[in-house]
Amino acid sequence: MEEYVDLVKRFTEAQDKYNKLMAEQVDRNRQSIKLQAFINEIKATNTLNLEFNDKLFNLTIINIKVYKDSHHEFNFKDGSTINIDI
């Protein structure tokens, strides 16, 4: 009986790990599709559009930190950061 309980425990742990990995894969696939759509949108444009585009903004920026000393920090989804003093 102890061996059965141990096998059930190991199976449950393995199944939980599998489910977590599958959820991560689905999330990465979703992000890949969004990124590919963004790339296709950029490729489809013939000129550089300098107007604000909230869709483009939301696809590229994680957050912006505004500091008291007129310093801004832009954090992008690709992991890069830009600091600007105004």
C-alpha positions as CSV (number, residue, x, y, z in Angstrom):
1,M,0.0,0.0,0.0
2,E,2.9,2.4,0.8
3,E,4.3,1.8,-2.6
4,Y,1.0,2.6,-4.2
5,V,0.7,5.9,-2.2
6,D,4.2,6.8,-3.2
7,L,3.5,6.2,-6.8
8,V,0.3,8.2,-6.7
9,K,2.2,11.1,-5.0
10,R,5.0,11.0,-7.7
11,F,2.4,10.8,-10.5
12,T,0.5,13.8,-9.1
13,E,3.7,15.8,-8.8
14,A,4.7,14.9,-12.3
15,Q,1.3,15.8,-13.6
16,D,1.3,19.2,-11.9
17,K,4.8,19.9,-13.4
18,Y,3.5,18.9,-16.8
19,N,0.4,21.1,-16.5
20,K,2.6,24.0,-15.5
21,L,5.0,23.5,-18.4
22,M,2.1,23.2,-20.8
23,A,0.6,26.5,-19.5
24,E,4.0,28.2,-20.0
25,Q,4.1,26.8,-23.6
26,V,0.7,28.1,-24.4
27,D,1.6,31.5,-22.9
28,R,4.8,31.6,-25.0
29,N,2.9,30.7,-28.1
30,R,0.4,33.4,-27.5
31,Q,3.2,35.9,-27.0
32,S,4.9,34.7,-30.2
33,I,1.7,35.2,-32.2
34,K,1.4,38.8,-30.8
35,L,5.0,39.5,-31.6
36,Q,4.6,38.1,-35.2
37,A,1.5,40.3,-35.7
38,F,3.5,43.3,-34.5
39,I,6.4,42.5,-36.9
40,N,4.0,42.0,-39.8
41,E,2.3,45.3,-39.0
42,I,5.7,47.1,-39.0
43,K,6.7,45.4,-42.3
44,A,3.4,46.5,-43.9
45,T,4.0,50.2,-43.3
46,N,5.9,52.0,-46.0
47,T,6.7,55.1,-44.0
48,L,7.5,55.9,-40.4
49,N,4.4,57.1,-38.6
50,L,5.3,59.5,-35.8
51,E,1.7,59.7,-34.5
52,F,1.1,58.1,-31.1
53,N,-0.3,54.5,-31.6
54,D,-1.6,53.0,-28.3
55,K,-1.6,49.5,-29.8
56,L,2.1,49.8,-30.7
57,F,2.8,51.4,-27.3
58,N,1.1,48.5,-25.4
59,L,2.9,45.9,-27.5
60,T,6.4,47.3,-26.6
61,I,6.3,49.0,-23.2
62,I,6.0,47.3,-19.8
63,N,6.1,50.5,-17.8
64,I,7.4,54.0,-17.5
65,K,8.8,55.3,-14.2
66,V,8.7,59.1,-13.7
67,Y,11.1,60.5,-11.1
68,K,10.9,63.9,-9.3
69,D,14.2,65.1,-10.9
70,S,12.7,65.1,-14.5
71,H,14.1,61.7,-15.1
72,H,12.1,59.0,-17.0
73,E,12.8,55.3,-17.3
74,F,11.2,53.3,-20.1
75,N,11.1,49.5,-19.6
76,F,10.4,47.5,-22.7
77,K,9.0,44.0,-23.1
78,D,12.3,42.8,-24.7
79,G,14.1,43.5,-21.4
80,S,15.8,46.7,-22.5
81,T,15.6,50.0,-20.6
82,I,16.0,53.6,-21.8
83,N,16.7,56.4,-19.4
84,I,15.8,60.0,-20.4
85,D,16.6,63.2,-18.6
86,I,14.1,65.9,-19.5
